[in-house]
């Protein structure tokens, strides 16, 4: 193994250890949301096998007129603060979201052109949190 490779392995190991011992590392993160009655969201799935303070997820948007009008999705935490925001294009079928790890939040799908909220969806993230 070259010196550069050893250095990268050492840095990666230190990063993982610091996150794990800092209580910030979640393995096999999960996301759950009831999308059965949603006019906007068809499915939400996790993209990565671990997360720090943010869970990266993909939201598949429904093929409905309501979903076609969504121009922005905002993730709002339980205390009402904005966690992340993603702009969407008309007709976009999926979007990558950042959700708070091991917490409940709400996805707010909006039409920023008209200033209206199209839908709110409660989501919850979990996984194997390392302490």
C-alpha angles and dihedrals in degrees: 000000000000124000090251092054092048090050092052092048091049093049092047091049092049091049094050092046093049092050093046096048091042090060092241103109123096120186121206094007117206135202126199130189134153102240096162095104097030119125091193110032121058099172140348120205136175117250102197138049094228138027138194113198094326130056114212110218138169119227114204108210122221121247094244135120090249093055090046089061096053112113099164139026118198124192109215122191125223091265091057098254123134110251099179141342131208126190118218135199123232110275094014109154102199139020134191113235134190112219128186110261118247094359142100120250142161128243111217113198110199142180101222092186092065096025093237134137110232099185144346120211126187115224133182129200127202142148140142104322114201114217 
